[in-house]
């Protein structure tokens, strides 16, 4: 489980926009850039190269 204080300060590294936490997928979603940043071992991986594109959503 990710700490709420951490979620409040994290932004998308590409556009600096807000992120949406999706617990079921363990991802942080940037709707503006259509990117999903993975969370591995309760640590957000905030690397653009590691993000999954949300083309189909």
C-alpha atoms as one frame of an Amber mdcrd trajectory, in Angstrom:
protein
   0.000   0.000   0.000   1.361   3.384  -0.996   1.370   6.163   1.584  -1.233
   8.872   0.856   1.280  11.655   1.561   3.536  10.258  -1.167   0.627  10.058
  -3.601  -0.236  13.690  -2.858   3.187  14.960  -3.940   3.893  12.685  -6.928
   3.302  14.139 -10.387   3.846  12.839 -13.898   7.525  13.249 -14.796   6.599
  14.138 -18.383   3.885  16.809 -17.980   4.030  17.474 -14.217   0.302  16.766
 -14.076  -1.670  14.850 -11.432  -1.605  11.072 -11.163  -4.446   8.701 -10.352
  -3.687   5.664  -8.190  -5.154   2.380  -9.456  -4.827  -0.118  -6.667  -6.018
  -3.145  -8.664  -3.324  -2.679 -11.346  -0.688  -1.231  -9.006  -0.150   1.727
 -11.322  -0.163   5.511 -11.272  -2.101   6.860 -14.245  -1.494  10.134 -16.053
  -4.655  10.804 -18.070  -3.123  13.788 -19.913  -0.211  11.788 -21.352  -2.038
   8.436 -21.353   0.740   6.750 -19.392   0.625   4.201 -16.571   3.616   4.136
 -14.226   4.107   0.786 -12.476   4.370   0.305  -8.732   6.802  -2.465  -7.814
   7.272  -3.627  -4.222   5.303  -0.555  -3.040   7.704   1.789  -4.869   6.442
   3.911  -7.785   8.687   3.608 -10.828   8.529   7.173 -12.161  10.558   6.634
 -15.325   8.961   7.578 -18.627  10.717   4.648 -20.324   9.105   2.235 -17.843
   5.572   3.599 -18.296   2.913   1.680 -20.202   0.961   3.539 -22.920  -2.790
   3.687 -22.443  -3.633   3.778 -26.157  -6.658   1.515 -25.869  -8.269   3.255
 -22.877
